[in-house]
Amino acid sequence: MPLKFHARRHQSSFLDPFRNFAPSRVEVELRIDPLSGDRSRILSFRYRDLGRVDHSLFLERDRQRPCPFCPENLPRMAGRFLPELVPEGHLHRGQAVCFPNVFPYEGLSAVVVMTRQHYLRPSQIKAEQLSDAFLLAAESFRRLGRGLRFGSVNWNYMMPAGAGLVHPHVQTAGSTAPTRYQARLRARARAFARRESRDIVEAYLEHEQSQGARWLGRLGPAYWLAPFAPRAIYDLMALVPGGRGLLELTPRQVQGLARGVARVLRFFESAGVGAFNLSLHTALTPDAGLPLMLRMVSRVHIPPMGVDEINYFEKLHEETVCFLSPEEVAKAVRPFWSDKKP
Ligand SMILES: [Zn+2]
């Protein structure tokens, strides 16, 4: 049985006060993603322009205290790895620096500061900085993650997305057990492989490439698209088929993946997305069975009231409410799908 892209439409009828109480019907589409099991409700009638990215409030508050990730403070304000594990205390690559997270979420929980610059707008973050950060995260898993099977590299960009500091940084997590989301991805991948004797990611990509409306293209080892059932208003996803994990990619392949992230960042800024989350889910051992998925989701406040895009549906029902369809999002991203400015 092939992958099922399940979509069901519900209609809601009422007398519309904006149209002199004429009878009106509005459609809501409920989608279930066959790769992840994610559920989304697409309500494209509610979308509003987000305006320009404005971080002035956070930058103003930020002036009150020293930044532990700035190069002049980092040596005395950042944690150091135990000397028996990393004698040099920190790991380095390009401008990126990796050290233990002093507010850990996992047994292996590290921070990778991406750049020496304290503040960068999304469009200013370069593919080289992103690939150095991912490669340094991979090195930390290699050196410190012995016996661990499931990993992630995670990014909260700006305070509405959960960031505690302005200075661009990602956080790694490595564990013997998958997170709840990773467990679901893995269970679905394993069930599909048992049933169909093939890789679920390959089958998913094959469908999406031939369908076309959500497809962006390939960069290095990664295939990019807007997922069928998004987890945010703007949700872009990269998948690497063939069961490979981050630790099995060459530096050149990681650079390819990072180029896609940089393109999405340029798109985010132009669309008014000033806060986002990124997670790269990866197996740390070849037998872990977790597909490599990188996901970037907006965390926007919708004007004019600054309404958070996350509401009770997501927090308490585990379904996302989306004001744009992924087909519309993919169309809007396409002009940015090159390394040149659109
Ligand atoms: Zn800083």
Residues whose N, C-alpha, C, O or C-beta is under 5 A from the ligand:
A	BS01	ZN	C67 F69 C70 H118 H167
